[in-house]
């Protein structure tokens, strides 16, 4: 309703910003059809895609169609094609091999091991997951395409504001959880499954906001923190600092291994990039140096001088050093090992999108879509991360936002690389990837008669929309 009202009174840009409010509510299912839960963010961005499609149909067609697509979108098209082909054919081709099944409804289930609770194997069969997982993945890909086109038309500042809105809502939900507003949060925690909002770690409540569990909240908080923290280091700004601080606090309050990993990854990636980046200003280096010094001194003081020290040590031991011996650690290690077994048993093609449950992006990809799909996924994110010549000659603001967005993509790959259980990369990751792509000149795949060639656009891709010139050289 909010998106529709925003579109009616403010146009597509206002509707897009309103849709970004739904990102922190991604576990709230507003509709269910044929086993497919339509989440709040799906419905909001479906309206955006519908509005964008209607606007394209009403727009006066140009005399000469461009006949070109950006290289990232072309790779994404190949990836989605393989995802659907694998889901359609491979469960039948490799029928009856033993896999970790997502629905756990097949006959003949067998427990994996007595010391690994909750993990069962089933003979491979086509299932509803072979429809739902490709559908979710396709939806995320379409969000990327629409976000890139909006960013090209209206400037990447639109995507930056959308991420700021999502981060503000996410941090606000986390703060509401910390101060105990469970009666209010229970309204947005309803879905087609019951969500436990009272799980604890060593007697401490864990923050989940509007997510299904602490790790989901912490991963999104860590990814958004890395974006705004990097942007603050590069450009300063009260908004960037406040959002980074709020996301840092609420992310740590989840007491989640995944959240700690994302936040640690943010510091690690930024430190590495600051050491090797040639366009980082001296002021940015001073900021990160001073902040790290303050952080280390504060942490040392807390551990040495307050009663919180032993609690922090116990939490770190439970979440990091003893993680492999916990129930979740055993399940994760067993499921990723089984993904590699599935990869071998399926001739390295995968068991079909949606057929296998695992932990960590690489193992989810390998078990479901094999080496071909995994290579395409890696190629897509590699192209998203690339800058180099496509940033040459652009103004510093473009570089700063590209630096922040690619840092967030790197943190996403690290965080979800250790904990992701689904093939769908998620709408938040696609918005950040679109942010990275629209900060630099596009690289087109153009078709002319019988030949295909790559053609980079020249000119700055500024926060304000402008029409770049096209280089005719192949």
Residue pairs with C-beta under 8 A, 6 or more apart in sequence:
2 18
2 21
3 15
3 18
3 19
3 44
3 47
3 48
4 15
4 47
5 18
6 14
6 15
6 17
6 18
7 14
7 15
7 47
7 51
12 48
12 51
12 52
12 55
12 150
13 150
13 154
13 158
15 47
15 48
15 51
16 48
16 150
16 158
16 162
17 158
17 161
17 162
17 165
18 44
19 41
19 44
19 45
19 47
19 48
19 162
20 162
20 163
20 165
20 166
20 431
21 44
21 165
21 166
21 169
22 40
22 41
22 43
22 44
22 45
23 41
23 166
23 169
23 170
23 220
23 427
23 428
23 431
24 166
24 169
24 170
24 173
24 209
24 210
24 211
24 220
25 39
25 40
25 41
25 169
25 188
25 210
26 39
26 40
26 41
26 211
26 426
26 427
26 428
27 39
27 189
27 191
27 195
27 210
27 211
27 212
27 216
28 39
28 40
28 188
28 189
28 190
28 191
28 210
29 37
29 38
29 39
29 40
29 191
29 192
30 38
30 39
30 40
30 43
31 37
31 38
31 43
32 38
32 192
34 128
34 131
35 128
35 131
35 132
36 131
36 132
36 135
37 191
37 192
41 427
42 139
42 427
45 139
45 143
45 146
45 427
46 139
48 146
49 142
49 143
49 146
52 146
52 149
52 150
67 446
67 447
67 448
68 444
68 445
68 446
68 447
68 455
69 77
69 444
69 445
70 148
70 437
70 442
70 443
70 444
70 445
71 383
71 443
71 444
71 445
71 454
72 144
72 148
72 380
72 383
72 384
72 433
72 437
73 144
73 145
73 148
74 445
75 376
75 379
75 380
75 383
76 141
76 144
76 145
76 380
78 376
79 141
79 373
79 376
79 377
79 380
80 134
80 137
80 138
80 141
82 369
82 372
82 373
82 376
83 134
83 137
83 138
83 353
83 369
83 373
83 423
84 134
84 138
84 353
86 349
86 350
86 352
86 353
86 368
86 369
86 370
86 373
87 130
87 131
87 133
87 134
87 352
87 353
87 354
87 355
88 130
88 352
89 352
90 346
90 349
90 350
90 351
90 352
90 355
91 124
91 125
91 126
91 127
91 130
91 351
91 352
91 355
92 126
93 346
94 124
94 345
94 346
94 351
94 352
95 123
95 124
95 125
96 123
96 124
96 125
97 123
97 124
97 342
97 345
97 346
97 351
98 110
98 121
98 122
98 123
98 124
99 121
99 122
99 123
99 124
99 338
99 342
99 351
99 355
99 356
99 367
100 112
100 119
100 120
100 121
100 122
100 335
100 338
100 339
100 356
100 357
100 358
100 367
101 109
101 120
101 121
101 122
101 124
101 127
101 355
101 356
101 357
102 127
102 129
102 133
102 354
102 355
102 356
102 357
103 127
103 128
103 129
104 120
104 122
105 127
106 122
106 123
106 125
106 127
107 122
107 123
108 122
108 123
109 120
109 121
109 122
110 120
110 121
110 122
111 119
111 120
111 121
112 119
112 120
112 121
112 334
112 338
113 119
113 334
115 330
116 330
116 331
116 334
117 327
117 330
117 331
118 327
118 331
119 331
119 334
119 335
121 338
124 351
124 355
126 352
127 354
127 355
129 354
129 355
130 352
130 353
130 354
130 355
131 354
132 354
133 353
133 354
133 368
133 422
133 423
133 424
134 353
134 354
134 423
136 422
136 423
136 424
137 353
137 423
137 424
137 425
139 424
139 427
140 424
140 425
140 426
140 427
140 429
140 430
141 430
143 427
143 430
143 431
143 434
144 430
144 431
144 433
144 434
147 159
147 430
147 431
147 434
147 435
147 438
148 434
148 437
148 438
150 158
150 159
151 158
151 159
151 434
151 435
151 437
151 438
152 438
152 442
152 461
152 465
153 465
154 465
155 438
155 462
155 463
155 464
155 465
156 398
156 401
156 435
156 438
156 439
156 461
156 463
157 463
157 464
159 431
159 434
159 435
159 438
160 401
160 435
160 463
162 431
163 224
163 227
163 431
163 432
163 435
164 228
164 239
164 243
166 224
166 428
166 431
167 224
167 227
167 228
167 243
167 246
167 247
168 243
170 209
170 217
170 220
170 221
170 224
170 247
170 250
171 221
171 243
171 246
171 247
171 250
173 185
173 188
173 209
173 210
174 207
174 209
174 217
174 221
174 246
174 249
174 250
174 251
174 253
175 246
175 250
176 184
176 185
176 209
177 185
177 197
177 207
177 208
177 209
177 250
178 207
178 250
178 253
182 197
185 197
185 209
185 210
186 197
188 210
189 195
189 197
189 210
191 212
193 212
195 208
195 212
195 213
196 213
197 208
198 205
199 206
199 213
199 214
200 206
201 255
201 315
201 318
201 319
202 311
202 314
202 315
202 318
204 255
204 311
204 315
206 214
206 253
206 254
206 255
206 256
207 214
207 217
207 218
207 250
207 253
207 254
207 255
208 214
208 216
208 217
208 254
209 217
209 250
211 217
211 220
214 254
214 255
214 256
214 259
215 254
215 256
215 257
215 258
215 259
215 419
217 250
217 251
217 254
217 256
217 259
218 251
218 254
218 256
218 258
218 259
218 260
218 262
219 256
219 258
219 259
219 262
219 415
219 416
219 419
220 428
221 247
221 248
221 250
221 251
221 254
221 259
221 262
222 247
222 251
222 258
222 259
222 261
222 262
222 263
222 265
222 266
222 411
222 415
223 262
223 408
223 411
223 412
223 415
223 428
223 429
223 432
224 243
224 247
224 408
224 428
225 244
225 247
225 248
225 251
225 262
225 263
225 266
226 262
226 265
226 266
226 269
226 270
226 404
226 407
226 408
226 410
226 411
227 404
227 405
227 407
227 408
227 432
228 239
228 240
228 241
228 243
228 244
228 247
228 404
229 240
229 244
229 248
229 266
229 270
230 266
230 270
230 403
230 404
230 407
230 408
231 237
231 240
231 400
231 401
231 404
232 240
232 241
232 244
232 287
233 270
233 274
233 284
233 287
233 288
234 280
234 281
234 284
234 400
234 403
234 404
235 397
235 400
236 283
236 287
248 263
251 259
251 262
251 263
252 259
252 260
252 263
255 315
255 319
256 319
257 319
257 320
257 323
257 419
258 415
258 418
258 419
260 319
260 320
261 414
261 415
261 418
261 419
262 411
262 414
262 415
265 410
265 411
265 414
265 415
266 407
266 411
267 292
269 407
269 410
269 411
269 414
270 288
270 407
271 288
271 292
273 280
273 403
273 407
274 280
274 284
274 285
274 288
277 403
279 396
279 399
302 308
302 309
302 312
303 309
303 312
303 313
318 326
323 329
324 330
324 333
331 359
332 359
332 360
332 419
335 357
335 358
335 359
335 363
336 358
336 359
336 360
336 363
338 356
338 358
338 367
339 356
339 358
339 363
339 364
339 366
339 367
340 363
340 366
340 367
342 350
342 351
342 356
342 366
342 367
343 350
343 366
343 367
343 370
343 371
346 370
348 370
348 371
349 370
349 371
349 372
350 356
350 365
350 366
350 367
350 368
350 369
350 370
350 371
350 372
350 373
351 367
351 368
352 368
352 369
353 368
353 369
353 373
353 423
354 368
354 423
355 367
355 368
356 364
356 367
356 368
357 421
358 364
358 367
358 421
359 418
359 419
359 420
359 421
360 416
360 417
360 418
360 419
360 420
361 377
361 413
361 416
361 417
361 420
362 374
362 417
364 420
364 421
364 422
364 423
365 373
365 374
365 377
365 423
366 374
368 423
369 377
369 423
381 409
381 413
381 433
384 406
384 409
384 433
384 436
384 437
385 406
385 409
385 410
385 436
387 399
387 402
387 406
387 440
389 456
390 440
390 441
390 442
390 443
390 456
391 398
391 399
391 402
391 439
391 440
391 441
393 458
393 460
394 440
394 441
394 460
394 461
394 462
395 460
395 462
397 462
397 463
398 439
398 440
398 460
398 461
398 462
399 439
401 435
401 439
401 463
402 436
402 439
402 440
405 432
405 433
405 435
405 436
405 439
406 436
408 432
409 429
409 432
409 433
409 436
412 428
412 429
412 432
416 425
416 426
416 429
438 461
439 461
440 461
441 456
441 457
441 458
441 459
441 461
441 468
442 456
442 457
442 461
442 468
443 454
443 455
443 456
443 457
444 454
444 455
444 456
444 457
444 470
445 452
445 453
445 454
446 452
446 453
446 454
446 455
453 474
454 474
455 470
455 471
455 472
455 473
455 474
456 471
457 468
457 469
457 470
457 471
458 468
458 469
458 470
458 471
459 466
459 468
459 469
460 466
460 468
461 468
